[in-house]
Amino acid sequence: MTNLRLQSAVEYLTTYGWAIILVAVILAALYQLGFFSGTNFITTSCIAESGFNCQQPVMNITGYVEFNLGQISNGTITVTGVACTNTTANPTFTGVFANGSSTGLLQPEQTSSMVVQCPGIGSSGKIGSSFRGYIWIQYTSNGQSGLIAQIAVLSAVATTPSAFLPTAGTIYCVGATTAPYGLSYYAAISAGNVKTWKSTTSFPITPDTAGCSIYNGDIFCFGDQASAPKNVVYYAPISSSGIGTWVFAGNFLNPGGSCEILGGYIYCEGQFGATPSNVLYSAQINNNEIGSWSYVGNAPNIFVNGIPEVPCTTYSGSDVYCLSSFLGPSYNGAYYSPISSGTFGSWSPIDLPAEGTGIMSFNIYGGYIYVTGVSQEYYAPISSTGIGTWTHEGAYPLDLRYSGCVTYQGYLYCVGTQYGDTKNIYTAPISAAGIGSWQAQADYPIAFYDIGGCAVSGETGGLWSTGT
């Protein structure tokens, strides 16, 4: 009987032993992979507090989280910091907007992409690493600064090795001061640095001062300075390899003015050598074809020689700002107007920083307006109701005239001086604290002022040579 029991036990082990060993190996492998740690049961979510939205969070293997931040009922706010914590204690704000800016305007029903690093993962993270904690913002609202709010509860699992860092952009410049006037160049830009300039497809005619804009992956340039008609429009595809073939797109009605493209419409302000000079026109643009132009009113008569000396620019997709640049109080005017579906609304005056500033470039970025001029710099907060108090900065390194600046991912890129050497390029960081230190870059390949213009993909507005 004992022998039969022993034989049965041996047969049992022989039959099921390999299965037991296999199960043990599988369990050990699952444990090694962290299956029983609990992190595999976390799903990625961002549950917002009342008044805020937190959408589409994605975490990388070093704990950086990119998400869309929105707010519903707090009026227009300026976000000055973002933080992620695993406790409810007040945090240190280290996050930024995904475009690299440390501050930015957030209006009701609007969302902006943010990036912040959450603690506890760091360089030891891997795909599947998880985090539970809180998202915070620091902001300014109704004149009160330094406000802090815990805006969401975050659960996230690392799903990508992506760095979520600002990416390199490309600046495209069209036109030359001397013949051949259509020469064009492009360069990669990132974090205030301008890489090597490279030649690309020349503009087919002599570009005018109406400037260039980028829309739907194409660059549009307006005007012909050398011959009539001066109101032609050309466009070309753009990429990180330069400008493609130029195509004639039509004509606009007010030659020599300032033109911008926004929301499927071209808006043009002012005209050179005609009366009245402050006319406004717009036309719908569809598949790069320009529709019929419409006269849509007159701008306040702040233009010099019939054109905006500093081309107008758009703000937050709903307003256009026009500033006069000439020295002296008689030309020191500025107005803004809402725009929608090809129409301008009522124009409202803006107080400029000082009489005789000689503005040669102004840029709107991250909830602030930045002015550079003849040895002057100013900045001020901006909202849908206008411009706040101006703060005087230092001075631009050179006598900046007949050129201008463009923004990209938290930096100003400025080209040109007054007459003389017009190849100079300077860059500086911009934030709620104003304009940072200027850094000289390699010169532009040719003389560049009083003609043509530049633009950067991904940013509103453009850089124009603004002489008459």
ZIMO-V554604 format. One record per backbone hydrogen bond with DSSP energy under -1.0 kcal/mol. CO is the residue of the C=O (numbers start at 0). NH is the residue of the N-H. E is the energy in kcal/mol with one decimal. If there is no record, write none. Layout:
# ZIMO-V554604
CO_NH_E / CO_NH_E
This chain:
# ZIMO-V554604
0_4_-2.0 / 1_5_-2.5 / 2_6_-2.4 / 3_7_-2.3 / 4_8_-2.4 / 5_9_-2.4 / 6_10_-2.4 / 7_11_-2.2 / 8_12_-2.5 / 9_13_-2.5 / 10_14_-2.4 / 11_15_-3.1 / 12_16_-2.2 / 15_19_-2.3 / 16_20_-2.6 / 17_21_-2.5 / 18_22_-2.4 / 19_23_-2.3 / 20_24_-2.4 / 21_25_-2.4 / 22_26_-2.6 / 23_27_-2.3 / 24_28_-2.3 / 25_29_-2.5 / 26_30_-2.2 / 27_31_-2.3 / 28_32_-1.9 / 29_34_-2.7 / 30_33_-1.3 / 33_36_-1.5 / 37_40_-1.3 / 38_41_-1.7 / 44_154_-2.9 / 46_152_-2.5 / 48_51_-1.9 / 50_71_-2.7 / 52_69_-2.3 / 54_67_-2.9 / 57_65_-2.7 / 58_158_-2.3 / 59_62_-1.7 / 62_117_-2.9 / 63_59_-2.5 / 64_115_-2.0 / 65_57_-2.1 / 66_113_-3.2 / 67_54_-2.4 / 68_111_-2.4 / 69_52_-3.0 / 70_108_-2.1 / 76_105_-3.2 / 77_139_-2.2 / 78_103_-1.7 / 80_137_-2.4 / 81_93_-1.1 / 81_94_-3.4 / 82_135_-2.6 / 84_133_-3.0 / 95_114_-3.1 / 96_99_-2.5 / 100_96_-2.8 / 103_78_-2.7 / 105_76_-2.4 / 106_109_-2.0 / 111_68_-3.1 / 112_97_-2.9 / 113_66_-1.9 / 114_95_-2.5 / 115_64_-3.3 / 120_123_-1.2 / 121_124_-1.4 / 125_128_-2.6 / 128_157_-3.6 / 130_155_-2.6 / 132_153_-2.3 / 133_84_-2.1 / 134_150_-1.9 / 134_151_-1.4 / 135_82_-2.0 / 136_148_-2.3 / 137_79_-2.8 / 137_80_-1.3 / 138_146_-2.0 / 139_77_-2.3 / 140_143_-2.3 / 143_140_-2.4 / 146_138_-2.5 / 148_136_-2.2 / 150_48_-2.8 / 151_134_-2.5 / 152_46_-2.6 / 153_132_-2.6 / 154_44_-3.2 / 155_130_-2.3 / 157_127_-2.3 / 159_60_-1.3 / 168_188_-2.3 / 169_456_-1.3 / 170_186_-1.8 / 171_454_-2.1 / 172_184_-2.3 / 173_452_-2.0 / 179_182_-1.2 / 180_175_-1.4 / 181_202_-3.2 / 182_174_-2.5 / 183_199_-2.1 / 184_172_-3.1 / 185_197_-2.6 / 186_170_-2.6 / 187_194_-3.1 / 188_168_-2.9 / 189_192_-2.1 / 192_189_-1.9 / 197_185_-2.1 / 205_224_-1.9 / 209_258_-1.0 / 210_221_-2.3 / 212_219_-3.7 / 214_217_-1.5 / 216_237_-1.9 / 217_214_-2.7 / 218_235_-1.6 / 219_212_-2.6 / 220_233_-2.2 / 229_223_-1.2 / 230_251_-3.0 / 231_222_-3.4 / 232_248_-3.3 / 233_220_-2.6 / 234_246_-3.0 / 235_218_-2.8 / 236_243_-3.3 / 238_241_-1.8 / 241_238_-1.9 / 246_234_-2.2 / 249_232_-2.4 / 253_256_-1.5 / 254_271_-2.7 / 257_268_-2.8 / 259_266_-3.0 / 261_264_-1.3 / 263_284_-2.8 / 264_261_-2.7 / 265_282_-1.6 / 266_259_-2.5 / 267_280_-2.1 / 268_257_-2.4 / 276_270_-1.8 / 277_298_-3.0 / 278_269_-2.6 / 279_295_-2.6 / 280_267_-2.7 / 281_293_-2.7 / 282_265_-3.0 / 283_290_-3.4 / 285_288_-1.9 / 288_285_-2.5 / 293_281_-1.7 / 296_279_-2.3 / 299_301_-2.6 / 303_306_-1.8 / 305_270_-1.7 / 306_303_-1.5 / 312_320_-3.3 / 314_317_-2.0 / 314_318_-1.4 / 317_338_-2.1 / 318_314_-2.5 / 319_336_-2.2 / 320_312_-2.1 / 321_334_-2.3 / 327_330_-1.3 / 330_332_-2.0 / 332_323_-3.1 / 333_349_-2.5 / 334_321_-2.7 / 335_347_-2.7 / 336_319_-2.8 / 337_344_-2.7 / 339_342_-1.9 / 342_339_-2.0 / 347_335_-2.1 / 353_356_-1.2 / 357_373_-1.1 / 360_371_-2.7 / 362_369_-3.2 / 364_367_-1.3 / 366_381_-2.2 / 367_364_-2.9 / 368_379_-1.7 / 369_362_-2.5 / 370_377_-2.0 / 371_359_-2.0 / 371_360_-1.8 / 372_374_-1.6 / 375_372_-2.2 / 376_392_-3.3 / 377_370_-3.0 / 378_390_-2.8 / 379_368_-2.9 / 380_387_-3.2 / 382_385_-1.8 / 385_382_-2.7 / 390_378_-1.7 / 397_399_-1.7 / 398_417_-1.2 / 403_414_-2.1 / 405_412_-2.8 / 409_429_-2.1 / 410_407_-2.0 / 411_427_-1.6 / 412_405_-2.0 / 413_425_-2.1 / 414_403_-1.1 / 422_443_-2.8 / 423_415_-3.0 / 424_440_-2.8 / 425_413_-3.0 / 426_438_-2.8 / 427_411_-3.0 / 428_435_-3.4 / 430_433_-1.9 / 433_430_-1.8 / 438_426_-2.0 / 446_176_-1.9 / 451_464_-1.3 / 452_173_-3.1 / 453_462_-2.9 / 454_171_-2.7 / 455_458_-1.5 / 462_453_-4.5
